[in-house]
């Protein structure tokens, strides 16, 4: 089946790619000043899987809090409502979509790469002084979610794209444009908009392959572009130095990063990825032969 626009693809798959009710409930409460942090915490606490996973994550070394956080309300107080909202989105998405069946890709490998990109993106953002970096983790986690939609809605065309880029993912956008008429980033943008996520997420995901097209969030889009290239190149066995050679000094200056900092981030990300992946996706079992960050 073919579609003329990315929004048409999303409309066709809206039932499969819908978030659970608790997301919409929490989202509405966050936007309504009548609800307190305790009110929001009590709603999240009613979902034992969601609340347990959130607490595991905020107590992991990825956050590095000195004392243990044992309630959702305390997590909101310490992490902040914006960051907790992003964690709720991440957890809901992963819980719902981690095992969507597809014969086109290994879903464990897909989410490993997505989580790794989220970790790298957040660490890069911290390194260049960005505030409230949890949205960067979420953007990295969701940067490729449009591909999942394409695998379901347009499997034959998606297979052709995957065959064309099997040796070099850097060619992804050009082959998607040629075969589909739009990109997975375009579809991801429309999906996140349909979910009611903020522009700071859907614009970044929609523009991460071409960050100069971002109107309001160019810094975040440029960070995600770098993070995704670093993760993709590592997966294909390319050295960090090769990725950095292809990254202009202008881009690094814009991000307020130097090459040594990027190399340090990748080393730190390799350490932190393992725990974050275990905490945020405990039900997934690694299959043998999956390439892991190294």
Secondary structure as GFF3:
##gff-version 3
##sequence-region A 1 294
A	DSSP	alpha_helix	6	12	.	.	.	ID=ss1
A	DSSP	alpha_helix	21	31	.	.	.	ID=ss2
A	DSSP	alpha_helix	37	45	.	.	.	ID=ss3
A	DSSP	alpha_helix	48	58	.	.	.	ID=ss4
A	DSSP	alpha_helix	72	79	.	.	.	ID=ss5
A	DSSP	alpha_helix	81	97	.	.	.	ID=ss6
A	DSSP	alpha_helix	107	127	.	.	.	ID=ss7
A	DSSP	alpha_helix	134	142	.	.	.	ID=ss8
A	DSSP	alpha_helix	145	153	.	.	.	ID=ss9
A	DSSP	alpha_helix	155	164	.	.	.	ID=ss10
A	DSSP	three_ten_helix	169	171	.	.	.	ID=ss11
A	DSSP	alpha_helix	172	179	.	.	.	ID=ss12
A	DSSP	alpha_helix	184	194	.	.	.	ID=ss13
A	DSSP	alpha_helix	199	207	.	.	.	ID=ss14
A	DSSP	three_ten_helix	208	213	.	.	.	ID=ss15
A	DSSP	alpha_helix	218	235	.	.	.	ID=ss16
A	DSSP	alpha_helix	240	245	.	.	.	ID=ss17
A	DSSP	alpha_helix	249	255	.	.	.	ID=ss18
A	DSSP	alpha_helix	259	280	.	.	.	ID=ss19
###
